[in-house]
Amino acid sequence: MNKSWNEMYSIDVSEFCDERDKIKYLNWAKCKKLLHDNGAQVVYFEPLTNSNGSTLFMSDETFVDKDGKVNRCYEVRVKIVIDDLEFVQNYPLLNGNVPVKDNSLNQLRLSNAQARAFVKGVAIRTGLGFQLWCEHDETTTDDRTPLTAGDMQRLKALAQEEYTRIVAQKKMSGEDIVNALGLASFDTLKGKFAQFDELQKFILDLQKL
């Protein structure tokens, strides 16, 4: 392929794109076809394997998420060949912009991540489709994890920790805290903690509808 990076970048790929969640993306097959249409003779990618022979790469260290589930950071790596150009591209396992976790790993998600690694690698190294990444990069746009009903219990635990800290460090009694917060009674204070349980149940009930 003799075209420069800027020449490939200038190609409007939007008409070849599919859409997910109102975001355009170029699938791997159309990406390969466009490379051939623009002079490439040989185009392919193949998954790389780790020392255990698996195409799934993972961190040695585990981490515990906000719901108490143990996970690792997962990614795939592919070798990309475009004529005499050969390179490796990695890509995290994502569901939209949410990291894939242990309980939702499957071969389809591995395959999807490998295809996305190919398209991203092509964009970086050749320029083809790179404008899509300039407009929206799902790996960096939003790293916030969606809220769940379980967050209510985390907030409740935080409130309890603060209450315990104040009692221990500031030597304040329950009545002292009630007066400082301007609450009607100690029962009102206990009711504040009960609201976390009520909100969690409300969220779970809504999700069942």
Summary of the structure (lengths in Angstrom):
residues: 209
radius of gyration: 25.3
end to end distance: 54.9
largest distance: 79.4
contacts: 531
relative contact order: 0.12
helix: 46%
strand: 18%
